[in-house]
Amino acid sequence: MGHYESFMKVQVDWLKEYTEIDVSVDELGHALTMAGLEIESHETVALPDGEKCEVLELNVTPNRGYCLSHIGVAREVSALLNKSLQVPNPLTLVESESGTVAVGDRITVENREPELCPRYCAQVIENVRVGPSPKWLQDRLTAIGLRPINNIVDITNFVMMEYGQPLHAFDRDLLADQKIIVRRAQKGEAFVSLDGTELKLESGALVIADAEKPIALAGIMGGKNSQVSESTRHIVLESACFDPATVRKGAKLYGLRSDSSYRFERGVDWSGVISAQARAVLLIKELAGGEICSGRVDIYPEQEKPRRVALRVGRVNQLLGSDFNVEQIENLLTRLGMVVTHTSENMEIGIPSFRPDLSREVDLVEEIARIDGFDKVATVYPLAQVRPVTVSAKQSISKKAREVFCYAGFAETVHYSFIERKSAEAFKTAFASESDQLITLKNPLSSEYDTMRTSLLPGLLKTAGLNLSKGQKPLKLFEVGSVYFLDSSGKRKEKAVLSAIVLGPYELTPWKSRGGEYDFYDLKGVLETLAEHLCLKLVTSPDNKPYQELGKSVRVQVVGGRELGYLGQMTVENNAVGDLGHAVYALEVDLGTLENSASFQFQSIPKFPETYRDISILVDRSVTSQNVADLILQTGRPLIQAVTLYDHFEGKKIQADKKSLTYALSFQSAERTLSDDEVNPLFETIVQTLKRELGASLRE
């Protein structure tokens, strides 16, 4: 067994023994790269006698283990260059070269793990002479980076690099009772590998043993206690197939990687086991003398069944965008060693045993494109019909809500649609009535997520608590999502909802008072901004949910009577809020109501300019600014267009029971430019109406 190589090195002259190569080495490298065998390097190697040879190092992907040999690469080259392939066939010759002594009289093999070792073959060569290899063999190994050791070991390495089938030679005289057993190791069983590594084996390790002890880690490395040396006279040559996963686990566990394990991990050709062994046996007889015992031990309990894959010509052309016919496909696949039978457009492909990677129709399609040349696949642009994207009213409302809240400095959150039952019950009346029922999950992720949410607030409050624990404040969060419940008739209901919360001190900014905190009016202002974008008027009236502070919450309606949602301060007693340490203000509105209420009306841009007036009045503290604004609008119709509050003052300079409100008034006519003679009388009427209706007086 040779040293471990990450890549496969191939000598170009060696390849030429199996197929004709009539292109330059660079052209050959390009052809292999385009076929999926990327060339890592191209070097000219100087041999010990001064001769030079060309060597290509291939990056072989895990699915192409069949290319970890010169014959495997030669198959690819012959297919790519459309040249014939000549592969040695030593099986018939080895029979004529064998002696009269039966192999069964010299060695006994027992396979106790047929699932991990589906095939095990052994042959015996007696009276060999171990010594240096001839120059040609040493040159072959040296060119690809292997160190010549002796003729027996060199032959096993040579055949492994030729066929891709790892072999191992045991000194028969060192095998107790002339016996080989394929078994699992006993826990703590001692083993010393060829490279001197001393191991205590685990019970799951697959080993090759004699009657007393392990003599090799199956598929990985032989043992020092059975290695071939100059004194060896009788050889037992092993050729087998081991389970790839078992070999990989063992190599990784014990830190022993070899060219042998590298190939077994990727799968070897079950049928090629005896061909490679016969090739090595003949080379041993030729280079080391000796007599080949007749026959072979071949434990092959469950033979690999021939594989056939259906292939449709139409499917090939559909996937590749090509126009291959039956004859062209047959030619390409036959060059890869496949057997093709066909009737019209339907083909049946016999897969050779050395190609375990081919099992589906699409695998064959890839092979056709690969051998024909990926560069020949025409560039075809996709044809598609362009359709206008229709945006629903619901999507428009959701998008507008996100825009308004994001522009107001809120961060959007996304939570699971299910929460714990306790929270779902506490917040049920957000959009459902007391008679409505919760929707319980039959197979919840956990007890914390066992009920469909009835409100978005539990998720927002939980996220707020997490952020506060990390030192994040203030917090302005919102979410657009759905809530779920069963109505009194048992019908499932789903509502699209917008929810938001604010809490914590104002950011340090000249626009906010220092030391102040976000409150009810900050949240109400953002909701009113959204309503303004949707051309809606909102009204509020005192109300509160069980989880809101009494007297500090309102219900929100669209002018006209549609119920929209609610807005107010959360109760401190609520478990979801109590630990946050701040007053939390929340709102929830039904996006479906917004969708059904929004009315966008377009009007022409006024041709005539606006006229502005400011009014600053003193009123009782019990009078709301909204009442004042509504009265001004009602009195100033039809010329007044807008009333905007821009100052609210309470302090020592005015009476304790009074407050100062300052508004900007905008007057405009669609027919003419307004003069002072028209605006001043109207302004005076507004002042008198405020005095009469609200007891207001102009502030001096």
N, C-alpha and C positions, 0 to 999 in steps of 0.2 A: 504494500500500500504506500503510495507516494505522499508527498507533502500537500497541504491544502492550498488550492488556488482559488482566488476570487473570480477569475475569468478563465476562459478556455483559449489556450494558445494552440494555433495550428500552423504547421510548417507547409508552405505552399508546395514544395517538391513531394512531400508525403501525400498531399491531396491528389497530385497528378498520377499516383499509382492506381487511383480508382476512377478517375474521369479526366477527360481532355479539357485543358484550360488554355484557350487561345486568345486571352486578353491580358493586359498588363496587371501587375499586382494592385496598382491603385484602382484600376477599373473593377477588378474583382472585389476589392474592399468596398467600393461604392455600391456595387450590386448587392452585396451581402447586407450592407447598412440599410439600403432601401427595402430589403426583404425582412427587416426586423432583427437582424444580427449586427448590432452596431459595432463598428471597429473602434476599439479603444486606443490601439496603437499599431503602428507598422514599423518593424525594426529589421535591420539586417544583422544577423547573428554570426559572429566569427566562431568557427569550430576549432577544437584543439590543434588540428593540423593546418590551420590557416584558411581552410575553405570557408565560404560564406553562404548563407541561406536566408531566404525571406520568411519572416514569421509575422502572422497577424494575430492580435489578441482581440477576442470577441467578447462582448458583453452579452451573455446568454441570459435571457429573462427566465424566471422560474417555470413558465409553462412550456419552455422549449428545451427540456432536459435531454431530448434526443440529439441535440447538437453538441453535447459534451463529449464528442468523439470525432475522429477524423472521417470515419465512414459517414456519420450523421451530417457533418458539414459538406462532405462530398456529394451526398444526396441533394442537398440544397443547391450546390454549385451546378450539378448536372441538370437540375430542373430549371435553374435561372438561365443557364447558357444553352439549354436544349441539347445537351450532349449525353452520350450513353454512359452507363454506370457499370463498372466491373467490381463486384465485391467478392472476396475469397469465400469459398464454400468448403470448409475443411471437414465436414461431418462424414462424407463418404470416404475420404482419404484416411481418416483416423482409424476406421475399421480395418482397412488393409494393413495398416502399420502396427496394429495391436498384436501382442503375443498370445500365448495359450493360457496363461494364468488368469483366472477370473478375478475381477476386482472384488467380488464378494468374499473371496478367500483371504483378502488382505486388509479389509476395512469394513466396519459395521457402522451404520448411521441410523440414529433414532431422532425423529423430529417430534418433540412434545408440544410445540407451539405452531401448528399449521396456519393459524390466522396471522401471526406475526412473521412467519417465514413460509409463504405459499409455495416456494419451490427451492429445493436444496439438491445440488448435484456434487458428486465427488468422483474423482478419478485418481488412480495410483500409477506412478512411474517409478520403477525400481532401478537401482544401480546407476544413478546419475553421477556426474562429475561436476561439482560446483566450482566455478572459477570465473574469470573475467569474461565479459560479453565481447563479441566481435565489434570491430570499429563501426560498422553500419548501424548496429543497435545502440551503441553508446552515443553516436552522433544524433540519432533520432531523439533520444531522451534529452541530451544536452541542449539541443536546439529549442526545446519547449520548456526548459528550466528545471528538468528533473536530474537528480544526481545518480549516475550509474553505481550499483552496489555489487551485484554478482549476476551471473547469467539467469538464475532462477527468478530472483526478485525483479530483475530488469525485464524479463519476459512478461511477468504479470502486469507490470506498469505499462509496458508497450501495448499489450492487448487491451488494457483498460482505456488507454488513450486512442486506440484504434476502433474498438467496438463500443466503448462507453460502459462496459460491463466490468465492475470491480472483481478481482480474483484474489485469492490468498493461498499461499503454499505453506503447508505444515510439514515439519520433519516427522515422518511416521514413527520413527523409533522413539520419539519423545511423547507419544500418545499412549496413555495407560490403557491396557487391554485392547490396543488397536481399535479404539472405539471413538466415535464422534456423536455428541448429543447436543441437540438444539433445545435449550431450556432457559428458564428464568433463573437469575442468580439468587442465592440465599443472602439474606441481609447480613452485611458485614463480611462477606466472602472476599478474600484478598485476591488482587489481580495486579500484575505489573505489565504495562503496555510496552510495545516495541521501542518507544522513545524514552523509556525509563520511568514513566509516571507510575507511582504506587497508589493504588486505589483501594478503598473499602466499598464494595458494591452495595447498591440498594436492592431490595427484593424485586423491584419491577424491571431491572436491567435484563435485556436479552443477551445471552452469551452462547458461544460455541464452546463446548466442554468435552473433555475426554471422560473416562470412567471415574476420575478423581477430582478434577479441578477445571476451572475456566481456562481456555487457551486462546480466546479472542472475544472482544466486544463486538457482537454481531453487526457487520456493516460499517464499523468504525475503525478498529485497529486490532491487529493481532497481538498475542502475548509473547513476552520474552522467553517463556518456558517452552515454546514450540517453534521458535524461529529457525529458518534455514541458515546453516553455517557451512563452513568449508568441509566439515566432517559429515555433513548430511549425505546419505546414500539413497534413501527412499522418500519419495514425495507424495503427499496427499494434496491434490489441487482442488480447492473449493471454488464453486461458482454458484451463486444463490440469488434469491430475490427476497429482500426484507421490507417490512412495512415502513414507509417513509416517515410517518409521525413518530414511530418508536425510535428510529435511528436519529432523528433530529433531537428528540428529547434527551436521549442518551449522550449525544455529542455535546449538547449545551450543558447538561448537568455535570459531566466530568471534564469539561474543557478540552475535549479531544476532537479536533476537526481535521479531516483528511480529504484527499481527492476521492476516496471511496465513499465517505459519508456524504460528501457534496453531491454525488451522483445518486446514491440511494435515496436521499431526501427528496429528490425530484422525480423519482420513479425510474426503474430500468425496464427493459423489454423482457418480459417473461420468456418469450420464445427464443430470444437471443442468448439466454443463459448457456445453453449447450454449445452453440456455435462458437462463442468466445472461448469457452473451455477447450473445445477441440482444437482451435487455432493455437492456444497456448501449449497444449500437450504436444502437438507436432513440432512447435518451435523448441520445446525442451528436449525432445528426442534428437532434433537436428543439432542443437547447440550444446547440449549437456550429455548426450548419449542416453543410455538406459533403455529399459523395455516397458512398453505401455501395457498395463493389464487390460484384458479384454472387457468390453462393456463399461458401464458406468452406474453408479448409484444415483438414481433420479427419483427423489420423493416429490411427487407433483399431485397431491390428492385432489385438487379441484382445478382442472385446467381452464385457462382463460378462453372464454367463448369468442368466436369471431364477431366483429361488430360491423353492422351495416347501417348506413344513414341515408334517408331519402333526401333527394335534392330536386328542386323545381327550377327549370331554366328561367321562368318568368320571375321567380323570387330573386334569383341572382341579378338579373337586369334591373329589377325594381330597387334593390338595395344599393347597387353600384352605379345606377344611372348609365348602364352600358347596353350593348346589343349583342352579347355573346350568343352563339348558336350551340347546339348539342355537340357538334364535332370539336369546336374550340374548347369547350369545357372539358370534354373527355381527354383531349390532348394535354391540357394543363394539369389535370389531376393524375393522369397516368404517369406523367413525368415525376410525380411525387411518390410513386410506388403504390397508388391506389388502383383497385379493380373496379371498372365502371361497366354497369349494365344499364340499358335505358330502353324505354318504349315512348316514342314521341318526346313530349316535353318533360316527362317524369323520369328521373334517373335514380338508380340505387348504387351507392358507393360502398365498396368493401374497404374498411379501414385497416391498414397494416398494423401489426402488433407494436411496432416501435413508435407509433403516434397515439399515445393515450390521451393527448390533449384534444383530439377530434371526437366530439360526441353529438354535435348538433348541426343542423343545416347551416346556421349562420357561421359556424366554424369553417365549413367548406367554402362558403362565399368569401371569407377573409383569405383563405389559401389561394383562391382563384385570382383575387385582386393582387395579392402579394407576389405571386409568380409571374403574372402578366405584367406587373409593374404599377405601383401606386401612381407614378408620374403619368401614366396613360389614362387615368380616370379624368374624364372631361369636367371642366368647371361649369356647373349648371346652377343658375340662380333660382331660388325658390319663387314660385308663382303664388300670389296670395291676393285675395280680394280685400280691398280697403273698405271698411265699414265705419261709419261715424259712431263715435262713442256716445251713448245716451246716458246722461247723468240724471238719476231720479231726484225727485223733490226731497226725499229723505236724505240722500247723499249730499245734496246742496246745503240742507239745514245743518247736518253734522259738520260739514267742512267749514261753514260760516261760524258755527259755535267754536270750533277748534281755533280758528283764526283770531276771533275776538279775545278769547281767554289767553291765548299765547301772546298776543300783542299787549295784553294787560299784565304780563309778567307771570302767568301761571305755568306750571309744569304739568304736562299730561302724564297720567299713569295708566297702566293696564293691569288688571287683576283677573284671577280665576273667576269663572261664572258661578262657583259654588263656595259656600262658607259654612261655618258650623251652625247647627240648628238653633242654638241659643241666640246668636246674633240675628239670624233670619227671622226668628220669632219676635225679637225686640223691635226690629225695624219693619215689621210686616205692613204696618199702616202707612208706609211711605206712599205706596200706590195701590195697595189692596185694602179691602174692607175687613172688618173683624170676622165676618163670616167666611172669607176666602181662606184657602188652605195652602200650606207649604208643599213644595215638590221635593220629596226625599229621594236621594240616589240609592239604587239597589246595590251598586258595587263601588262605594266611594274610595278615594285615594287614602283617606284616613278620617278619623272622627272630626278633624278640623275642617273637612271639606265634604260633608255628608248631605248638604242641602243646597238647592239652587237659590241664589241670592234674591232677596226681595228689595234690596236697596244697594246702591254703590257705596254708601257711606262707611260700612264696616271695613271695606278694603282701604279706602282713603285714610281712615283714622288709624288703621294698623300701620300703614306706610308712614304716616305723620309721626307716630310714636317711634318707629325705627330711625327716622331721620333726626328726630330730636335727641335720641340716645347717642347719635354720632356728632352732636353739636351743631346740627343744621337748623338755623332759624333766621328770619321768619320762614313760614311755609305757605305757599299758595299752590294748591293742587287741584286738578280737575280730571274727570274721566267721562268718556262717552261710551256707553255700553247698554246692556239689556238687563232687565229684572224679570223674574218669573214667579208665577203663582197659579193656583187652581181657583177658578171662580166657584160660586155656590152650586153651579150645575155640574162641576167636575171637569170643566173644559180648561185646557192649558192656556194660559195667557202670557204673552211676552210684550214688554213695552221697551221702546228705545228711550233712554234717559240720559240727561246731562246732570252731573253732580260736581260740586266744588266745595272746598273748605279753605278758610284763611285763619291764621293764628300767628301770634308772635309780634315783636316790635317792628316798627317801620325801619326800612333801610336808611342808612345815613345819606340823605339827599336834601337839597334845598327846597324840594317840593313837599316835604312831609315834616310835620312838627316833631322835634326831638322828644324822645321819651314816650311818644304815643304808640299805640298798638292798632293793628288791623281790627276792624269791627264790622258791625252789621252794614253800615253805609258803604264801606268799600266794596263789599260783595254785591250789594244792591245796585251800586253804580255800574258794575260790569254787566250785570243782567240787563239793566236798562239800555246799555250800549248795544248789546245783542238785539234787544227788541227794536231799537231804533234802526239797526241795519236791516231788520226784517219788516220795517214799516208797521210796527205794532205798538199799541198803547197798552200799558200794564196798570192794573190797580191792585192795591194790597188791602187786606182787612185783618184785624186781630184774629189769631188762631194759634194753636200749638199742637205738636205731636207729643206722644208720651216721652220721647227722648229729647225734647226741647224745653228751654227755660220758660216758665209761665210769664207772660207779659213781655217777652223778648223775642217773639217770633210772629210771623205773619203768613197767611196763605196768599198766593199770587194768582191773579186771574188776568186773562186777556179781556180788554174792553169789549163787552158784548156777552160776557158770562161764562166763557170757557175756562175750566179749571186748569191751571198750568202747573202748579207745584207749591213749594213752600220755601221759606227762608227764615233763618233765625239762629239763636245761640243754642249750642248743645248743652244738655244738663251735665253738671259736674259728677253727679252720682252714676252716670252711665259708665260702665267698666271700660268701655273702649276709649273714653275721653279723660277719665279721672286721673290717669297717670301722666298725662301730657304736661300738666302744670301751667297751662295757658287757657284763656277763654277761646273756645273754638266756635266759629261761625260757619254754617253750612247752608247750601241750597241744593235743591233737586227739582228739576223741571222735566216735564214730559215732552220729548222731541216730537212725538206724534201730534200733540196739540199745536206746537209751533208750526209744524208742516201744514196742518189744516187751516191755520189762522193767518199765516203770512200772505200778504197781498201786495204785490209789487205793482205800483202804478206809475207809468212814465208820464212826464209832463214836459212841455217845452221850457227851455231856459228863458227866464224873464229878460225882456229887452230893456227894462228901465231899472235904474239903480235903487238901492235900499237907503232908507233914512234911519238914523239911530238916535235913541234917547236912553239915558240912564235914569233910574228911579231908586232912591234910597229911603226906606220907610221904617218907622218904629211900630211894632205890633206886640200884642201879648205873647208871652212865651208859649202859650197853649195853641197858638195859630201855627199851622204847618206851612212850610214854604210851598208845598204843592197846592194848598188851597189858594194862596196868593197868586201863584202862576196861573192856575185855572181861571180865576176871576179876571185877571188881566187879559187873558186870551179871549174870554167870553165878551168882555166889554169892548175890546179893540177891534173886533171883527168888522168888516172883512180885510181891513188894511194891515192889521198886525200879523206878522209872519212867525216870529219866534220870541220866546221869553226865556232868558238864561240867567240863573242865579249865579253870581260870581263872588258874593261876599256875605258872610254870616258872622255877626259880632254880638257878644254879650260881655259886659264888663262894668267897671266902676263909673265910666263916663255917662252911662245911661241908667234909667231906673232898674231896680232889682227885678221887677216883674216883666220887663220889656226885653226885646231883642231887635237888632238891626238887620234888615235884609236888603241887599242891593241887587237889582236886576238890570240886565241889558235888554232893551226892547228894539225890535227890528220891524220897520214899517215898509211896505212895498205895494205897488199897484201894477197889475198886468197891462194897464191901458195908458199910463202917463207917468211922468216924473212928479213925485209928490212935493208940494211946496210947504213952507212953514205954516202958511195960513190954513192948510188942511190938517197937518200933523198936530199943531199946538192945541187946538180945541179938543181933539181926540185924547191927547195926553192928559189934558185937564179933566176930562170926563173920567178917565181911568183913576186919577187921584181922588176925585170926589166919591167914586164908587167904592174905593178901598176904605175911605174914611167912614162911609155910611154902613157898609156891610161888615167890615172887620175892625172898625175902630182904629184904623191906621192913621198915622200922621207922618208928614214928610220930615225926614231928619235934617236938622239944620247943619 
